[in-house]
Amino acid sequence: MVPLLYEDNDFLIVEKAAGLLSVPGRGPEKQDCLIRRVQRTFPRALIVHRLDQPTSGVIALALNRNSHRYLSGLFERRMVIKEYEALVWGQPPMDEGEIDLPIRADIMRRPIQVVDSLNGKRSITGWKVMEYLDGYTRVKLFPHTGRTHQLRLHMMTLGCPILGDQLYSSQEQAKKHDRLMLHASYLSFTAHEERQDRVGVFSPVPF
């Protein structure tokens, strides 16, 4: 059973484990995923957004078509607050800042994403140092857009790839941990427009 953090008549917020797909992939070995596990208990659950397979943390699901349409619209209009925590290699150049670099898929090396000022989609990540450690740093990340691998690629461009990242770090950095040290720690949105009920859920960081 996927840990349930919030439930009402329209929405669920659950916690995805690192290494678990959000939705089914191609091939029989990639059919086990978060949405199918949730649907064993909540058959009508619908995916609204995703986390990368190696990323853990909070993810919201809709329980009917109307709530799916509503929450999808909130994500599209950037009205959902998302916070992540990560352990990154080295130290950022400042205590906090913002990365504004356009991203697109590298069609020859999928699923790799690259920075492309001409053809990429605008991608913005805020970051803030939480703790300086021995050779690495704990940071809080605030994605203002939701591009594929945005946080991972942006931290690499800052010179501080996320520890355990198999795609955007050196072999030495990737081997530091047996998982990607990135966790979706907080999610908040207005769950019911007519009542303006604000839902906010924290997930403890497992590293």
Secondary structure, DSSP 8 states (H G I E B T S, - for coil): ---EEEE-SSEEEEEE-TT-BSS--SSGGG--BHHHHHHTT-TT-EE-----TT-EEEEEEESSHHHHHHHHHHHHTT-SEEEEEEEEES--SSSEEEEE--EEE-TTSTT-EEE-TTTSB--EEEEEEEEE-SSEEEEEEEESS--TTHHHHHHHHTT--BTT-SSSS-HHHHTTSSS--EEEEEEEEEEETTTTEEEEEE-----
